[in-house]
Amino acid sequence: MASSVSHPWAVSPQEARAIQRRLAPLVQETSLATIPKRIGGIDVGISGHTARSAVVILTYPDLQPVERVSAEQAVTFPYVPGLLSFREVPVILSALRQLSATPDLLLCDAQGRAHPRRLGLASHLGILTDLPTIGCAKSRLTGKYEEPGHDPGAWSPLIDKDEVIGAVLRTRKGVSPVYVSVGHRVDLAGAIAIVIACCRGCRLPEPTRLAHLAAGGA
């Protein structure tokens, strides 16, 4: 779970945007080399000036939890839309280092390529860990789309500047869609398929749903 890519975290918002622009071309949009056997769901909760990250490992495709780790750190970067990774990735990396084994794929409650500079948290984390990553966010950061169909599995492209940057995916009938995008070392079709397979009657995929609960202390 290591990459040759690194950068400082104690930077200004202007420097952070420059880092995103530098790293964005490193994202690899390729089909998964193998079907993952272990998926790590990732989420971060912030309370006051403390960030708590949780990583929940599930087997795939049966989605049985096998490991859970968490970490806490002081929040040092301000809240700036589009720069979430500079607040949350350091504490995520701290949690990932506690795992007994490296997961085959990371599913993040965040954006991947569906980002103004094409480097949301899922892509940023993928480059720093050199692991396949998928972004599955509850809200849209950028891009336009037409509402997908009402049946589970229906989706429509999320488009920004004539580029497809993600998918607006209906995971459950009668609920709002989620926003799926490539993080790193996966293509959009593969990302959609993984998210659909990880949803078990809920709006959110099981790995990030459990990580959200764990990040909140449950």
C-alpha positions, 0 to 999 in steps of 0.5 A, a space after each residue: 500500500 505504497 506509492 512513489 508519489 508524495 507531497 506536503 500537507 501543510 499548504 495553503 488552499 492555493 498550493 493545494 489546488 496546484 498539487 491537485 492539478 499536478 496529480 490529476 494526470 496520474 489517475 489511471 482509468 483502466 478496467 480492474 485487473 482482477 475481481 476484488 476479494 476484499 473491499 475497504 469502505 472509507 469514511 471520515 467524521 469531523 467533530 469540532 477540530 478532530 477528524 475520525 476516519 474509519 476503514 471497514 474491510 468486507 469480503 466480496 461479493 458476499 460483503 461480510 465484515 472481516 476487519 475494522 480500524 479507525 484513527 483520529 487526528 486534529 483537523 489542520 486544513 480549513 473547509 474549502 469546497 473541492 479540497 476535502 482530501 487535504 482535510 481527510 486523507 492524512 487521517 485516512 492514511 493513518 487508519 490504513 496503516 493499521 490494517 492487517 492486510 492490504 485490501 484489493 479496492 477502496 470504496 470512498 464516500 467522496 468524489 473521484 474524477 467528478 471534481 473540478 480539477 479531476 482529483 477528488 478524495 478517492 482519486 487523491 487517495 488512490 494515487 498515494 496508495 497505488 490501490 484501485 479506488 472508487 468514489 461514491 458520493 451522496 451529493 454532486 460537486 460539479 457537472 450536469 446530468 439528466 435524472 436517471 430512471 427510477 429502477 435500481 441500476 439505472 444511471 445517467 452520465 455526469 458531464 462537465 465541459 463535454 467530458 463524462 466525469 462520472 455516473 448518477 446512479 439509482 441504487 434503490 427505487 424511490 431514493 435520491 441517486 448517488 454519484 459514482 466516479 473513477 478514483 484510480 485504476 478502475 474504469 467507470 463501468 467497473 466502478 458502477 458494477 462494484 457499487 451496484 453489487 455492494 448495495 443491499 437494499 440501501 441507498 449507500 453501498 455496504 462498505 461505506 455505509 458501515 464505515 460511516 457508522 464506524 466513523 461516527 463511533 458506532 
